[in-house]
Amino acid sequence: MQQTYCIAIDAMGGDFGPRTTIQASLEALDRHPNLELVLVGDLQTLTEILSGRTHSRLSLKHASSVIASDSRVKSALRDGADSSMQIALNLVSEGECGAALSAGNTGALMALSRRTLGMIEGIERPAITAAVPTHNGQCQVLDLGANIDSTSEMLVQYAVLGRALVRVEQGVEPRVGLLNVGSEESKGNETLRDASAAIAELSDVKYVGFVEGSDLYSGEADLIVCDGMAGNVALKSSEGVARLIRQRIHQGFSSSLYRRVIAWLAKPVLKELSGQLSVGSRNGALFLGLNGLVVKSHGGVHSKQFGAAIDRTLDALQKDLISQIKNDVSQYLASRS
């Protein structure tokens, strides 16, 4: 009998709410016969949007409130007990689902996840990770904004977490780099230099040393570790540049009939390029270090892109990511004792 995997979805989160999450969920169920989904949100709203559409592997769970995108973390922790986000996390902590997925408030999701699921023993704080495209594939980057005051020990822990992720998802031993203002060993502050020395001593780690911002896309590393402030700035800058490139390409090919004909001939190449630059094609940032699987979707995506986050969550469940991370963390702690 085929094993099934259950994902709890905060159906009310994101810029477009349940219309996006419901459509993406139905399409994902058609793609994956081993997938079960629980949509968490206002039952009346979900039922109305479904409009009679049903699926044997889809169920609904009522939540009486929603955490707004501009809610403060303290408010979410204090008042969010009945929210769709919290109830989705409860389904994971209670063992009813293997993972939670939300496009809602990132800060609230991180805080609620940490309180509900706890941390893997030996990990101080969770880190957010996502992939960026490179010349020869992709590179995982963490932390992308969960912690803006990372210590050297936390940076080492990010390397352990990220290494486990790449090994599970891509089946390779990653080349690990530490983001800095220069590649020379003397560059950066004491925190970065101490972290670099510690990562270099990790057993079996392919450490390539300090890398610069341009190396995010060069393919020189498969995993780049950084403080949350630097990582978030790099990610948002990349998204802005990608939007600018797409806009300039569109403007350039729309300026005359001749250029529109050229654009039509080049459509397959342009479509491929647009897909590679799109945030949605790599949607689904993992919260690593938690004692459970939580995935954050970009808030401004439509059903196809939210579906990509569902696919990534399912892939992590199928590959037993959390168990693999726990094993790597355990080995790291043993090496320090």
Secondary structure, 3 states (H helix, E strand, C coil): CCCCEEEEEECCCCCCHHHHHHHHHHHHHHHCCCEEEEEEECHHHHHHHHCCCCCCCEEEEECCECCCCCCCHHHHHHHCCCEHHHHHHHHHHCCCCCEEEECCCHHHHHHHHHHHHCECCCCCCCEEEEEEEECCEEEEEECCCCCCCCCHHHHHHHHHHHHHHHHHHHCCCCEEEEECCCCCCCCCCHHHHHHHHHHHCCCCCEEEEEECHHHHCCCCCCEEECCHHHHHHHHHHHHHHHHHHHHHHHHHHHCCHHHHHHHHHCHHHHHHHHHHHCCHHHCCEEEECECCEEEECCCCCCHHHHHHHHHHHHHHHHCCHHHHHHHHHHHHHHHHC
